[in-house]
Amino acid sequence: MSVNLEQWISEHKIDEVECIVPDINGVQRGKVLPARKFLTSVKDKTLRIPGSVFICTIDGHYPEDIDDVWDKDPDKILIADPDTICVAPGFTSPTAFVIADAFNGDGTEVDIAPRTILKKVLGLYEDRGWKPIIAPEVEFYLVSQNTDPDFPLTPPTGQSGRAETASQPYGLEAMNEYEDIIDHIYDDCELMGLNIDTMIHEMGAAQLEVNFNHGDPLRLADEVFLFKRVVRNVARQHDVYATFMANPMAGQPGSAMHIHQSVIDADTGRNLFATANGRDSAAFRSFVAGLVRFMPQIAPLWAPNVNSFRRMRPDSAAPINVQWGADNRSCGFRIPVSDKHNRRVENRLPGADSNPYLAIAASLVCGYIGMVDRMVPPKPITGSAYNRARTLPRTLEAALDRFASCKKVRNLLGDDFFEIFYAVKDYELFNYQSVVSSWEREHLLMRV
């Protein structure tokens, strides 16, 4: 049963509401309204926003050569999802967040909106009587405040008065260095109803990871989407930055968003990835086969930025190919130790910088194709996948070339979405390639 917005706002004494939509990069956009005006707009369906919010690049521009419909930039109607409303922590005036879907004037959903793309993929599963279950793991760095982009990022000072300089994986004392920030994050997540589980210290200096409890993919995508904002806001209140860049500091491991996935029978709740005697099912193997076959072709959906590809190196503990294996963290797809009720695959490819709606949709649509087509995966490996050939693209440019020709996924996600997404990423790439880097000035200025 959906939340009654008027009752919820009254009970929580909310004065203002942030109505949020995720753009194609996962950036939060939308409008802030007085609570009463928000409720009126919900009732009358009068809250509107330009459709161009969905084609905005990460650097605040719009791709060129889009069609006439987008050139005219028509308004879209925002319809709040009542089940996403939550208290917004850290505001002087009592404020709520609510995530909205965007609709055209004819009542259809905007088909390039990231949340709509994920719902479209979930609809494919629903039509088959299947229900995917996921559990994300999201990594991020705490860094010292940095107001000049020409200067490298550095780890922040901890409670001991010193900054981390070496790897401290699973270090409890290292976690204690940022105890006040971590406690603050937990408090805000509890206030918002975000269902996070454990937090650990990862391999990098001041790198943390949070695990989310398993559940519905749309709900989890919403939670990751809001969690990023919570973490950044909390960090700023403690005079540091938090970043979800895939690789923010040279010489440090990258940050991932691993996605644990299983598929259950929607009627019985039975895990379709295991047989009655606990062995891997044919459906499980086909799901893995779909990941192996198609995830490299649609890399921009889970590695969307030029920085994303700095993470995928053997020395940064990130996959370089799509090998799979049992309890093998060198593989792109790891099969954790589990019983038949919890059989799942961990997709270790997506970066923390990815749009959670699109990264989750990408992973699930690849597995769906594998199951529907009854694909057969290659043999799993037992050794290090880093000793095998690299099969993932090395750059965003190479990834976009593969993305443009992936017809199987394009047919399911839609031509308009593929074209707009490609245009946004191609324009960002062009802008990036127009910048002369400090490396070029350092090594080429006086030598070539």
N, C-alpha and C positions, 0 to 999 in steps of 0.2 A: 504494500500500500504506500503510495507516494506521500511525501511530507505536505502538510497544509501550510503553504508559505505564510499566509496572513497570521495563522496561529503561532507558527514558529517565531516569526519576527516579533510578535507581541510578547511571547514568553521570554525571549532573550533581550527584550528592550532595545532592539536595534534601531539606530538613527539613520545609518547610511548603508547602501548595498553596492558592492562592486560586482557588476555583471560582466563576466569574463568569457572571452572566446580565445582558444588557442589558434595562432596563425600557423602557417605552413612550416615555420621553424620551431614551433612550440613556445613562442613568445606570447606572454599574456597581454591581450588587448581587450578593449571593451569600454564601458561607461560606468561612472559613479553617479548614483542617484539617491536622493532622500528616500527613506524606506517607503513612505506613503506613495510617492510618485512611482517607485518601482512596482508596488502592488497594483497601482492603476494601469501601468503599462503592461503588466502581465495579463490583467483582465481584458484590456482593450486591444492587446497585441500591437501596441504603438511604439515599442522600443526598436529603433532602427540603427543600422550602422552601415557605412559604405562597404560594398563587396570587396573593394580593393584591399581591405585588411588581410585577406587570405592570400594575397600575392605580393606582400611586402617582403623585401629581402632583409637579411640580417643586419645590413648596414643602412636600412631605412629608405631604400629606393624601390623602384618598380621595374620589372623587366620590360625591355622594349619588344616591339613586334607582337603584342597581344592583340586579339581580335577586337572587333568593334564593340561587342557586348561589354567587355571589360574596360575599353576606352571610355565608355559612357559612365562607368562606375555607378551602377544602380544601387539603391539602398537594399539592404537585406533585413528581414525581420528577425529579431533575437527572441527566442523562446527559452526561458530559464528552465533547467532541469531541476525540479524541486528536491530530488534526492541528493543533490550535490551541495546544498546550502550548508554553510558552517560558519562558526564564529571566526572572525579575522583577528588574530592576536596582534598586539603592538600598536593599536590605534587609540588616540585620545578619546575620540567619539566612538561609541559602540557600533561596530561595523561587521558586516557579513560578506563572505564571498559566495557567489553562486556561478556555476558554469552554464553557459547557454549554447544552444544550437542555433544555426542560422538557416533561415528559410527564404525561398523566393516568394514573389507576390502570388504565385499560383498555388502556394501551399507545399511545394516540394522542398526537400532539404537541399542546401547548397552542396553540390556533389564533389567539390574539391576541398571542403572543410575537413581537416584531419580527424575530428571526432566522428564525422559522418563516414569517413573511409573505414575507420575501425568498426563502426556499427555495421557497415556493409559486409565486412569479412565475417563478423559474428553471425550475420544473417545467413551466410552460406552454410555455416555449421548448423544453425538452427533448422534449416530446410532439410538437413540430413538426419535430424534427431540427435545431433552431437552437441556437446557443450565443452568448450575449452576452459581450462583452469590454468592460471599463471601465478607466479610469484617473482617479482623483480628484485634484483639486488643492485643498489645504486651507489657508486663511489663518487667522492668529491674531495677537493683539497681545501684546506684553510691556508690562506696566504696573507702576508703583510699587506697593508693598504698600499696601493700603487696608483698614483694619479697620472703618471707619465708612461704611455704605452711603449716608449722606446727603451724603458728599463726592464730587465728581466724580473719575474716574480720571485719572491723568496719566502721561505716558511716563516710563520709568525713566532713571536716570543710566547712561550708557555708560562704556566704558573711558577715555574722554577726561575724564571727570568732569562732562560736560554731558549734558543731556537733549535729545532731538530736539524741534524745534519746528516743523519744516516737512516737506513731503513729499519723500521721497528714493527714488522708484521705481527699482529695479534698482541702487541705489547700493552700490558695493562697499565704499567706506570706511564707509558707514553700517552695512553688514553687520559690518564689523570691530569696531564698537562693542560688539557682543554675541557676539564670536568664542568666548568661553569657554562661553557657553550653547549656541551652535549646535554646537560640537564635542562638548559633553556629550550633546546630543540625538542626534547621529549615532552616538556610541559606544553609547548605550543601545539605539538602534534596531538596530544591528548585533548587539548581544548577544542581542536578542530575535528576530532574524530578520525584522524588518519591512523590506519591500523598497522603501524610499524612494529617490527619485532625487535631484533637485536641490532646493536651497533658495534662495530669492531674497528680497530686500527689496521689499516691496510699497509701495503709494502712501502709506499712512498712517505716522504717526510711530511707530517701533518695531513696525511691522507686517511679519510674515514670511509666506512661503508655501512649502509643501513640495509637491512633485509625487511621486506614487506611480507606479511602473512599472505598465503595463497587465497585466491578468490576469483571473482569475475573480472575478465580483462578490461572492460570499460571502466569499472570502478577503480581498478588498480592504476590504469592510465591517468584517471582524474587525480588519484592520490599522489602519484609521482609528479604530475604537473604542478600541483599545489605545494608539494614538499619542497621543490626547488626554490620556490619563493620564500617559504618559511626559513629555510637554511640561510639564504642570502640575507634576509632581513635580520635574523638573529645574529649572524656574523657581524653585520654592520653595527649592531647595538653593542658589540664587544670590541669595536675598533679594529676588526680584521675583515678581510673579504672571504667569501666562499665561492669557489668556481667549479662548474661542471664541465669545463673544457676537457676534451679527450686527452690532451697532453699539454698541460699549462707550463711545465718547467722542464728544461733540457736536462737529461740525465736521470729523470725520475720516471717511474712507471706511469702508464696512462690510466685514465678512469673509465670504467665500463658500466654498462647497465645490463648485467646478465639476466636472462629471462628463463625461469623454470617453467616448463609447459607439459601439460597432460591433456587428454581428451576423455570425457566421460559420456556414457549414455545418458541423454537428457531425462529419460523416464525412470531408469533404474539407479542411476548414480554409479554404475559399474565403470571402473577404469578400463578403457578400451586398449590401453597400451600393454596389458598383461593377460595371459591366458589363465584358466582356472587353476592350473598347477604352478603358476608364478613365472612362467617363461615369457620372453618378449613375444608380443603378438605380431601378426602380419601387419596390422594397422600401425603399430608402433614403428616397425621397420620402414613402412612406406612413408610415414610422417618424416622420419629421419632422412629418407631418400629425397623427399621434396626439399628439405632444408639444404642438403648437400648440393642439389642441382640448381636451385634458383636463388638462394641467398647471395651468392657472389654476383649474380646478374643485376640485383636491385640494391647494391651496396649503398647508394646515396640515401636510401630510406632509413638506414641504420648507422651510416657514417656520412652525415650530411655536410660537413664543413672541410675546408682545406686542412685544418688542424687534426681532423679525425684520423687521417692516415699516418700521422706521426706516432700514433699509439700502437699500430699493428706491426710490431717488431719483436723478434724473439727475446731481446734484452729488456723488453718492457712487460713481459708476462702476458702478452696478448696474442691471440691466434694469428697465423699468417696463411692458413688454409682451412679447408672444410673437412678435415679428417674427423672421425668420431671414434669414441672408445669408452670403455667402462671406467669410471672414476679417474679419468685422465684429463688433467687441467691444461695440458698442452694442446688439446684438441679444440677445434671450433665448436664442436658439439659433444658435451660430456654427459655420460649417463651415470647419475649418482647412484650409490648403493641404496636400494630400496626394496620393500616388499611389493606384492602385486597390487596393493591398494594405492601405493604411492609411486608407481613406476612413472618416470618422467624423463625429459631430456632438457638439459641446460644449454641454451643458446648463448655462447660466450662472445659472439661477434659484436653486438651493438655497443656503441660508446655512450657514456653518460651525457654527451652533448646532443644526442639524438632527441627528436620529438617523440615522447613516449607513445603517443597514439599511432604514429606512423611506424615506429620500430616494432611495436607489438603487432600491428596489422601485417607488416611485412613478414614477420616470423610465422604468424598463424596462417597467412595465405599460402606460403610455401609448403608448410606441412599439410594444408588442406589439399593442394594440388597433388601432392604425393599420395595421400590416402585415396582420393577419388580415382587417380590413374593407376593405383596399385603399383607404384614404382618400387624398384628393388635397389637398396643402397649398396655401395661398395662394402668390402669387408672392413670391420672395425680394426683398429690398430692397438697394439699393446705397448709399443715404445713411444719415444718422443716424437710428436708431430712436427717439431722444429727441425727434425732431420729430413723431413719430406719437402717436396717442392712447394714454393709459394704459389697459391692459386687465387688469392685475393688481390684486387687492384691495389696499386701502390699510390695512386693519386686520385683526387676527385675528378680530374679530367678523364682518366682512364675509366673510372667507375661510371661516369655519365655516358660514355660511349656504349658500355654494355647495357646500361639502364634503358637507353633509347630503343634498343632492339629486343627487349624482353616481352614478346607479344603475349605469352601465356599469362603473366601477371597483369599486364596492361589491360587485357580483355576483362579481367575481374574487377580491377580498381577503377577503370574508366579512362577513355582517351583524354578527356578534358583535364583530369587530375594529372596524368602523366605529362601532358604538354606544359601545363602551368608549372608543375614542380621542376621539370627540366629547365624551363625558362628562368625560374628564380635562381636555381643553382648555377646555371651557366653564366648569368649576369654577376652573381657573387664571385665566381671564379675569375671572370674578366676583371673585375675591380681589384681582386687580390693580386692578379698578375701585373697590374699597373703600378704596384708599389715596389720601390727599390728597397731591398732589405739591408739591415746592418751588416750581414755576412758579405754582401756584394761590396759595400763600401769598405769593409775591413780588408778583404782579400784581393779585390780587383782595382781599387782606386789608384794605387801607386805601382801596380805590377803588370798590368796588361798593356 
